[in-house]
Structure formats: C-alpha cells, structure tokens
Amino acid sequence: MSLFCKLKERHFKSSTKIDEGLTALVDEGASKAPPETSPEILPETSPELPPATMPVTPVVAAPTPPSTAPRPAAKPAAPPSAAPERPAPASSAAAPDKPGLLGRLFRREDSAAPRRLVDDAMLEDLEDLLIQADLGVDTASRVTANLAEDHFGKRLSAHEIKSALAAEIARIMEPVAKPMPLYPSTPQVVLVVGVNGSGKTTTIGKLASQFRAAGKSVVIAAGDTFRAAAVEQLQVWGERAGVPVLTAPEGSDPASLAFDAMEQARRDGADLLLIDTAGRLQNRQDLMEELSKIVRVIRKKDPEAPHNTLLVLDATTGQNALSQVEIFRKLADVSGLVMTKLDGTAKGGVLVALADKFGLPIHAIGLGETIDDLAPFDPEEFAAALTGLDRS
C-alpha cells in the first residue's frame, strides 16, 4: 500500500479538518454569491476564444446552465441536439480548459460544482482553517498569501482550492524530504532523541529492521536505562531483525553505555550503531543536561559522532513540536526529524510548520506499529492527503 493510500485510509485529523472545512467554506460562499458574478470570470477562463464561442447562448438556452458555461469548445455547441440534451454540454464544459500540471495530475471535477470567489473574506476564513489544522499562524498566513497571489478574484471550486493548497504545501515540503544519509566511515553513530512517549524506541526498532533488510550490519544500544520496558521492547525488535541489543543494569549511566556501545560496534565491524535515549521533557533541565553529557562522551570516542541525531516527534503534540525542535537543536545538534503517530488523531499540519520554520530534513513518518508503517517522507503524497485531495 502506498504512503498516500495509508494516509488517506488512516485519515489523520488535519486532513478531515481541511477537507470538510473547505467544502463548507465553498458551499457557504456559493450560496451567498449573486447570479451576476458568474460571467465575471469569462474573460479570464477563455480570453483567446473566437467571438462565436465566447457567448453563452448555446448553453443559456437550456433552463439550468452551468456557472462555467464559457469553457465549452465550439464543437459541442453546433449540433441541434445540444439544447435538449443538457447533460452533454455540462459534462464537456471542463474539457476544453487548458490543464496545468495539477490538472493533469489530479482528476477534474464536474463543472457544476459550487464555486467560491477568492476575496478577502474567503482568504481570512481559509487562514483560520489552516491554523486550526495546526499549520500555525505564520505558515498559514504565508500559504494563504501565496494562494491569493495566483487566484485572487477568481471563482474556485473546493477541488481547485485543494489542488492549489496541495501544490503550495508540497512546494514548502519538497526541500526537506530527504532520507537519512549514510556515510562510508563505520560505525555510523545515530543518536535518537525525543520527549516521553514520542515513539523513539519503536522508531529505532523499525530503522534497525529496515537497515538490516538493506544489508547493513546494525547494533542497538538501549540507552534508556531508567525504563525497563524500553529495554525489553528493543530486545524484542532486535530478535525480530537479528540485531544485537547492548544493555546495562537499570539506573546505569547512559553516557557510559553509549561509550561502551561504540567500542563494541567498532570491534564487531558494524555499519550502524543506533543509540536509544531516555524520554525527556524539554522543561526538565537536569534531564536535558544529561543528554548533553551523552553527546560529549560520544565525541571523546569519535569527534565526528554522532553522525546523525534524529529527533522523534509525536504528531499529536501539535504546535508544541516547534518548541521541542528549538530546545533539542541546542542540546544535541539535531540533524533530522521523524514524525510518528500520523494515524488516528494526529494533527499532521504541524509538519508543514516545522518545514517552513526550521528546514530540517524529514527522514520518515510513522503511520502505525508495523515495520512498513515507518515510511520515507513523500511531500506530494503528504500534501494531497493533508488537504483531502483525491489523487485517484
């Protein structure tokens, strides 16, 4: 199953909010729109058509013409059967429109769909909707402004607005969609950090399994020495993937375990060393300082380590993820992000805010508990699923 299908199937909360909100926003605006406003879009949709095809006479002759009647080509208007067979001109109305990239990628909808004038009131409602979907004030404002630049004064359907939104979100996300880099020097040390309950341990288990399947030699260090359940969970993942898990007695110094793990990984000739850490609250200074100590000790063994520092974020935390990134970057020099729990009640819009504000690589997203549910980040599929755009 593709990432897009999984996102649509699990249907995270932001997608539902944007999808339903846009439909309601367009329907409300269409019901208030005066009938005289429809012809105003005629010069914009087909300015170069000959005068014979510009008038709406062939369609207006029918009792209920579609609002986008100027878009039919000249061929359907000529036969005398066009007037009695109203469905034929209506369904072909969208065909002559010159499709852009989005028009070719996404299925075009019926021309009779409700349309909403893109004006100040509509843009304000759209910005509020994006803020509710967890894009944040700054990012929502920027996305709305870019949308207005290309579409202000036009009448758009919900599908067209979703297409424009998906394109703008994908543009923001494209630069950060990068897999975790692999380096020739071994062992490559990957430090995994995050707050309590973000999904670090599960993410490490999935990464180990995927790297092992790709032919890499992997060692895991169970650095969360304060939580026995985390060690047991990693041992289960290690058994599944055939990856050794190095542990220490409960309550041991995690920095010491990290140092010993580097020694062991080097002796074993491992390609990758994945180091788990205890969950930390960004407002607990003592725990955050302990993380800094782990980094200092690792660098005594290898000045270039850790080669990757992955911050695992729980999507359900919403805008709080922004403050987590700021704090962890100061302490552990975060090099990339993994966003978990995008299924269920997650609010995936925060990923757009993270990309817009920090520009950190997003290596993967988690959509469930199985190994395959940790997937590479695809900006176009994510944007389409987030906006509720149907890509079938």
C-alpha positions, 0 to 999 in steps of 0.5 A: 500500500502506498504512503498516500493510500495509508494516509488517506485510509488512516485519515489523520485529523488535519486532513478531515479538518481541511477537507470538510472545512473547505467544502463548507467554506465553498458551499457557504460562499456559493450560496451567498454569491449573486447570479451576476458574478458568474460571467465575471470570470469569462474573460479570464477562463477563455480570453483567446476564444473566437467571438462565436464561442465566447457567448453563452447562448448555446448553453443559456438556452437550456433552463439550468446552465452551468456557472462555467458555461464559457469553457465549452469548445465550439464543437459541442455547441453546433449540433441541434441536439445540444439544447435538449440534451443538457447533460452533454454540454455540462459534462464537456464544459471542463474539457476544453480548459487548458490543464496545468500540471495539477490538472493533469495530475489530479482528476477534474471535477464536474463543472457544476460544482459550487464555486467560491470567489477568492476575496478577502473574506474567503482568504481570512476564513481559509487562514483560520482553517489552516491554523486550526489544522495546526499549520500555525499562524505564520505558515498559514498566513504565508500559504494563504498569501501565496494562494491569493497571489495566483487566484485572487478574484477568481471563482474556485471550486473546493477541488481547485482550492485543494489542488492549489493548497496541495501544490503550495504545501508540497512546494514548502515540503519538497526541500526537506524530504530527504532520507537519512544519509549514510556515510562510508566511515563505520560505525555510523553513530545515530543518536535518537532523541525525543520527549516521553512517549514520542515513539523513539524506541519503536522508531529505532526498532523499525530503522534497525529492521529496515537497515538490516533488510538493506544489508547493513550490519546494525547494533542497538544500544538501549540507552534508556536505562531508567525504563525497563520496558524500553529495554525489553521492547528493543530486545524484542525488535532486535530478535525480530531483525537479528540485531544485537541489543547492548544493555546495562543494569537499570539506573546505569549511566547512559553516557557510559553505555553509549561509550561502551556501545561504540567500542563494541560496534567498532570491534564487531565491524558494524555499519550502524550503531543506533543509540536509544535515549531516555524520554525527556521533557524539554522543561526538565533541565537536569534531564536535558543536561544529561543528554548533553553529557551523552553527546560529549562522551560520544565525541571523546570516542569519535569527534565526528559522532554522532553522525546523525541525531534524529529527533522523534516527534509525536504528531499529536503534540501539535504546535508544541513540536516547534518548541521541542525542535528549538530546545533539542537543536541546542542540546544535541545538534539535531540533524533530522526529524521523524514524525510518528503517530500520523494515524488516528488523531494526529494533527499532521499540519504541524509538519508543514510548520516545522518545514517552513520554520526550521528546514530540517530534513524529514527522514520518515513518518510513522503511520502505525506499529508495523515495520512498513508503517515507518515510511520515507517522507513523500511531500506530494503524497503528504500534501494531497492527503493533508488537504483531502485531495483525491489523487485517484 
